[in-house]
Amino acid sequence: MGDLVRIKKYNFEGSEVFSYGIVVSPPLECQIEMFPYVNVYNFDTREKQKCYPNSLEIVSHLSP
């Protein structure tokens, strides 16, 4: 929690689009979904969104 991350998405043309956010939850696992995820507050949309590990890159790790 508290890590600054870069979120990778794709637009309709297939180009990568990046935005930044803060991780606001510990890694969560759901028996219905196959992969773990975290909730990230996206600075561009100002909303919390569910993100999978393949779409995140840690920019700055929160020190304990």
RAQUI-V946740 format. One record per backbone hydrogen bond with DSSP energy under -1.0 kcal/mol. NH is the residue of the N-H (numbers start at 1). CO is the residue of the C=O. Records with the same first field share a line. If there is no record, write none. Layout:
NH->CO / CO
//
This chain:
2->23
4->60
5->21
6->57
7->19
8->55
9->17
11->15
14->11
17->9
19->7
21->5
22->41
23->3
24->39
28->37
37->28
38->51
40->49
41->22
42->47
43->20
46->42
49->40
51->38
55->52
56->53
57->6
59->4
60->4
//
